[in-house]
């Protein structure tokens, strides 16, 4: 799949599976730009967070959007116990120090999710700000859906926070339905959001028309 990027001679955005070798730093920068507001209490400052994320990516758990060979978007998924982003508690303590790292480990446990039976758990989507609204996110979702179908999953599941309505609107357009909202007012001051909505999409729902 592919789509024409905006601007004359701008090229075509294509999607591939797996993070290209050497693109780890760029992937971490996109991920931090998209999710830094949520992850900041656990991984700040950015000059530590971005290298940490880059060093602990699972390249085979990503689908990527490329424009003229440059990474402009990615989405992750959890398969076989591994997701796109990794890093053990020990890795956090080594990067941030034991004194400053322990509370970060505790904060990161708040983001841990486990898939249910027959579910492919999808991470959020990160797209270059200059290409948002151009269909890149839709391409990434459909590639994750293809992975889910090939692996025999019944549905794709993701979680979206209440401060990201744009992402929720994209997921709804691509066939996801909200099934549960968990109110987390105790996290609003700490992490910046107060509710998490779980959304699901049956595998086999082909929404590639119009891309």
C-alpha positions in Angstrom: 0.0 0.0 0.0 1.0 3.6 -0.5 -0.2 7.1 -0.9 1.1 10.3 -2.5 2.6 12.7 -0.1 1.6 16.4 -0.3 3.5 18.8 -2.4 4.8 18.6 -6.0 7.4 15.9 -6.3 7.2 14.9 -2.7 7.1 11.2 -3.4 5.0 8.3 -2.2 4.5 7.1 1.4 5.0 3.3 1.5 4.5 0.9 4.4 6.7 -1.9 5.5 7.0 -4.3 8.4 9.9 -4.0 10.7 11.9 -1.0 11.7 14.7 -0.3 9.2 18.2 -0.7 10.5 19.6 2.7 11.6 16.2 4.3 12.1 16.0 3.6 15.9 16.8 7.2 16.9 14.3 8.6 14.4 11.6 6.1 15.6 12.3 7.2 19.2 11.9 10.8 18.3 8.6 10.2 16.6 7.4 8.1 19.6 8.4 10.8 22.1 6.8 13.5 20.1 3.6 11.6 20.0 3.6 10.2 23.6 6.0 12.4 25.5 3.3 14.2 27.3 2.1 10.9 28.8 5.5 9.4 29.4 7.3 12.6 30.7 6.8 11.9 34.4 8.5 8.5 33.9 11.2 9.2 31.4 12.0 12.9 31.4 14.2 14.7 30.5 13.9 14.2 26.7 17.7 14.0 26.2 17.6 10.8 28.3 14.2 9.5 27.2 14.8 9.4 23.5 18.1 7.5 23.7 16.5 5.1 26.2 13.5 4.4 24.0 15.8 4.0 20.9 18.0 1.5 22.7 15.1 -0.7 23.8 12.9 -0.9 20.6 11.9 -4.3 19.3 12.3 -3.7 15.6 10.2 -6.7 14.5 7.1 -5.4 16.4 6.6 -2.3 14.2 5.0 -1.4 11.0 6.6 1.7 9.4 5.7 4.4 6.9 8.5 5.7 4.8 8.8 8.7 2.5 11.8 8.6 0.2 13.4 6.2 2.6 12.8 8.4 5.6 10.7 7.2 8.5 7.6 9.3 8.8 5.4 7.1 10.9 5.2 3.9 12.9 2.8 1.7 14.9 3.7 -1.1 17.2 1.9 -4.3 18.3 2.4 -6.9 21.0 3.1 -10.5 19.8 4.7 -13.4 21.7 5.1 -11.3 24.8 7.0 -8.5 23.2 5.8 -5.1 22.0 7.5 -2.3 20.1 9.0 -0.6 23.2 10.9 -2.6 25.7 13.3 -2.0 28.6 13.4 -3.9 31.9 13.2 -2.4 35.4 17.0 -2.9 35.6 17.5 -1.0 32.4 15.6 2.0 33.8 17.6 1.9 37.0 20.9 1.8 35.0 19.9 4.7 32.8 18.4 6.9 35.5 20.2 5.7 38.6 18.7 3.8 41.5 17.5 6.7 43.5 15.8 8.5 40.6 14.9 5.4 38.7 12.8 3.5 41.2 9.7 5.7 41.1 10.0 5.8 37.3 9.8 2.0 37.2 6.6 2.2 39.3 5.1 4.8 36.9 5.9 2.7 33.9 4.0 -0.2 35.4 0.9 1.9 35.1 1.1 1.6 31.3 1.5 -2.1 31.2 -1.3 -3.9 29.3 -2.0 -7.6 28.6 -4.0 -8.8 25.6 -7.0 -11.1 26.1 -7.4 -14.4 24.3 -7.5 -13.9 20.5 -6.5 -10.3 20.7 -3.6 -8.5 19.0 -2.7 -5.6 21.3 -1.8 -2.5 19.3 0.4 0.4 20.5 -0.4 4.0 19.6 0.5 5.5 16.3 3.2 8.1 15.8 3.2 10.2 12.6 5.4 13.0 11.5 3.5 16.3 12.3 4.0 17.5 8.7 2.1 14.4 7.4 -0.7 14.2 9.9 -4.2 14.1 8.4 -2.8 12.7 5.1 -3.8 9.1 5.6 -0.5 7.8 7.0 -2.1 6.6 10.2 -4.8 4.7 8.3 -2.1 2.9 6.3 -0.4 1.9 9.5 -3.6 0.6 11.0 -4.4 -1.5 8.0 -1.0 -3.1 8.0 -1.3 -4.0 11.6 -4.7 -5.5 10.7 -3.0 -7.6 8.1 -0.5 -8.9 10.7 -3.4 -9.7 13.0 -5.2 -11.7 10.2 -2.1 -13.6 9.3 -1.4 -14.5 12.9 -5.0 -15.8 13.4 -6.2 -13.2 15.9 -9.9 -12.5 16.2 -9.7 -8.8 17.0 -7.3 -5.9 17.5 -7.4 -4.0 20.8 -6.0 -0.6 21.7 -6.3 1.9 24.5 -6.7 5.7 24.0 -6.5 8.4 26.6 -9.1 11.1 27.0 -6.7 13.9 26.1 -6.2 12.5 22.6 -9.5 12.9 20.8 -7.9 13.1 17.4 -6.4 9.6 17.7 -9.8 8.3 18.9 -11.5 9.8 15.8 -9.0 8.1 13.6 -9.6 4.7 15.2 -13.3 5.1 14.9 -13.0 5.9 11.2 -10.9 2.7 10.8 -13.5 0.5 12.3 -12.7 0.5 16.0 -15.5 0.6 18.6 -15.2 1.8 22.2 -16.1 -1.0 24.6 -15.0 0.3 28.0 -13.8 3.5 29.6 -11.9 3.4 32.8 -11.9 6.6 34.8 -8.5 7.4 36.3 -8.9 10.8 38.0 -6.0 10.0 40.3 -3.7 10.1 37.3 -4.8 13.4 35.9 -2.3 15.5 37.9 0.4 12.9 37.7 0.3 11.9 34.1 -2.1 14.4 32.5 -5.0 12.2 31.6 -8.1 11.1 33.6 -9.6 8.3 31.6 -8.6 5.4 29.3 -10.9 4.0 26.7 -10.5 0.5 25.3 -11.4 0.1 21.6 -11.7 -3.1 19.5 -11.9 -4.0 15.9 -12.8 -7.4 14.5 -10.1 -9.0 12.4 -11.3 -9.3 8.8 -12.8 -5.8 8.7 -11.1 -4.5 5.6 -11.1 -0.7 5.6 -8.4 -0.1 2.9 -10.9 1.4 0.4 -10.2 5.0 -0.2 -6.6 5.0 1.0 
